[in-house]
């Protein structure tokens, strides 16, 4: 999938995340895509670089692939 598609999905998630009962990291943990410890580590890294999304950090940490991230974000988006 092209990056433009991915970023449109991410932007939609960001716009609606306040209305969603679960933050995306919580959603990933709830669905056993990642562990709570992995999300916590990614959040710590995000504090140092606020321009990065948690999903991108999880990819850079080699916890999930870019393809998995796109799948998970699309799935999360349909739950909004």
ABEGO torsion letter per residue (X at the ends): XBAAAAAAAAAAAAAAAAABABBAAAAAAAAGABBAAAAAAAAAAAAABAABBAAAAAAAAGABBAAAAAAAAAAAAAAX
